[in-house]
Amino acid sequence: MPRVSMSVASRKRRKKVLKMAKGFRGGRSKLFRTATESVDRALVYAYRGRKERKRDFRNLWIARINAATRENGISYSVFIDALKKSSIKLNRKILAELAVRDIKAFKAVFDLAMTSTQ
């Protein structure tokens, strides 16, 4: 029985890895073994980065809301508590957008939350 070389499958696998390594510098984009290591590491970073991005954006939104509420003389935590008690269901992304782009609308939400809790 003849030996099977698996040439088509292994070439396809190598081409796939080298295609993913495009843009890497030096041997990382040319040599299969180093490209494999680099691509594997890059995929791990990409997976982890997708989780971190969500955390980073939430932190950004909280910082923006905090800055806007402190201009009105109240801390972030007091504002969020007032929103929950007044059953205003706006998420942090929308609140941050209002704080940055439409200050009047944010002020209206702020006043509504503060008056309904007192």
C-alpha positions in Angstrom: 0.0 0.0 0.0 1.5 3.4 -0.9 2.3 6.1 1.6 -0.3 8.9 1.9 1.4 12.3 1.8 -1.7 14.4 2.8 -0.4 17.1 0.5 -3.7 18.8 -0.3 -4.8 18.9 3.3 -1.5 20.1 4.8 -1.0 22.7 2.1 -4.5 24.0 2.8 -3.7 24.2 6.5 -0.4 26.0 6.0 -2.0 28.4 3.5 -4.7 29.2 6.0 -2.2 30.0 8.8 0.0 32.0 6.5 -3.0 34.0 5.3 -3.9 34.8 8.9 -0.3 35.9 9.5 -0.4 38.5 6.7 0.9 41.8 8.0 3.1 40.2 10.6 6.8 41.2 10.4 9.7 39.1 9.2 9.5 35.3 9.6 6.3 35.5 11.4 4.5 36.0 8.1 6.8 33.8 6.0 7.8 30.7 8.0 5.1 28.2 9.0 6.2 27.3 12.4 6.8 30.9 13.7 3.6 32.0 11.9 1.6 29.3 13.7 2.9 30.5 17.1 2.2 34.1 16.3 -1.3 33.4 14.9 -2.2 31.3 17.9 -1.1 34.0 20.3 -2.9 36.7 18.2 -6.1 34.7 18.4 -5.8 34.4 22.2 -5.3 38.2 22.4 -8.2 38.8 20.1 -10.5 36.6 22.2 -9.4 38.3 25.4 -9.7 41.7 23.8 -13.3 41.2 22.8 -14.1 40.7 26.5 -11.9 43.6 27.6 -13.6 46.0 25.1 -16.9 45.6 26.9 -15.3 46.4 30.3 -13.4 49.4 28.8 -16.6 50.9 27.3 -18.5 50.5 30.5 -15.8 52.3 32.4 -15.8 55.1 29.8 -19.6 55.4 30.1 -19.4 55.6 33.8 -16.7 58.2 33.8 -18.7 60.4 31.4 -21.9 60.1 33.4 -20.0 60.8 36.6 -18.5 64.0 35.1 -22.0 65.1 34.0 -23.6 64.4 37.3 -20.9 66.1 39.3 -21.5 69.3 37.2 -25.0 69.1 38.6 -23.7 68.6 42.2 -24.4 64.9 42.7 -22.2 61.8 42.6 -22.6 59.0 40.1 -23.9 56.5 42.6 -26.6 58.8 43.9 -27.7 59.5 40.4 -27.9 55.8 39.4 -29.8 55.1 42.6 -32.3 57.9 41.8 -32.8 56.5 38.3 -33.6 53.0 39.7 -36.0 54.4 42.3 -37.8 56.5 39.7 -37.9 53.5 37.4 -36.2 55.2 34.5 -34.8 52.5 32.4 -31.9 54.0 30.5 -28.6 52.1 30.2 -25.2 53.6 30.8 -24.4 53.8 27.1 -27.4 56.0 26.3 -26.9 58.1 29.4 -23.2 58.7 28.4 -24.2 59.7 24.9 -26.7 62.2 26.3 -24.1 63.6 28.7 -21.7 64.2 25.8 -23.9 65.1 22.9 -27.2 66.5 24.3 -26.6 68.2 27.6 -30.2 69.6 27.8 -31.7 66.1 27.5 -29.3 64.7 30.1 -30.3 67.6 32.4 -34.0 66.8 31.9 -33.4 63.1 32.8 -31.3 64.2 35.7 -34.0 66.5 37.0 -36.7 63.9 36.5 -34.8 61.3 38.4 -34.0 63.7 41.3 -37.5 65.1 41.7 -39.3 61.8 41.6 -37.1 60.4 44.4 -37.5 63.3 46.8 
